[in-house]
């Protein structure tokens, strides 16, 4: 195992961006971005510059997640280069890419995108790419904020194939905190988001200066497998809802044969998989337009220190 506590980063992080309001009705990131603009000392560290950005101001003004299409699904490299994609969010993505990117050769070394969920996920750090810096960050967050959850999401995809805003930066993560209803701000959720963001900024400072503390060797994490839809008719009408014993139990194991849904007729629909899985984004309000009930994940381990 290599001890990074006294080794400076071979390529320091010099430019950081904190983005709020990618979705216009997720208020914690919007108000935290505003707070950091008003009190820049909260985002200031000695070894890098840090700016903030309100990503989707028109959607926030309209009190909507988005106006035309989900901004956080517009950042595939091929889409950013396509002038035919020109609705509000597609155009906004190109502006953000020019301002913080361009993707693949970004002027932003590290991008932190702030999000809320209506699901009971607590404070979750979502890593969208593999790499040594992400492994070290996972270890640092586990050390400083042990109640937080680490997600590896779909980190097997190349950055250019990811549609997420955070992948515009050379490195990027999502801070996802809930439960919080849409268009509402909760103090506890805002405080958790602020705490995790501060830890990430502190991590980057330690990473640059070679002053990281000793971190845990391994960190538990979850990797996305696939999503489950609510039971629907052939015409797309909902037949049921998430089972009450699944609701609010994000990250808790689902066993084969365990009830997942209760139909309005009273019948139960069981999980028909063969492996234990772990749900996230249970009953997320933003996904109801697609009848998505939850995401299923596998439990994985992150080896914090690289092999030498």
ABEGO torsion letter per residue (X at the ends): XBBAAABBBABBBABBBBBBGABAABAAAAAAAAAAAABAAAABBAABBBBBBBABAAAAAAGBABAABBAAAAABAAAAABAABABAAAAAAAAAAAAAOBBGBBABABBBBBBBBABBAEBBBBBABBEAAAAAAAAAAAAABAABBBBAEBAABBAAABABAAAABABBBBBBBOBBBBGBBBAAAAAAAAAAAAAAAAAAAAAAAGABBBBBABBBBBBBABBBBBBBBAAGBBABBBBAAABGABGBBBBBGBBABBBAAGBBBBBABABBBBBBGBGBAAAAAAGBABBBBBBBBBBABBBX
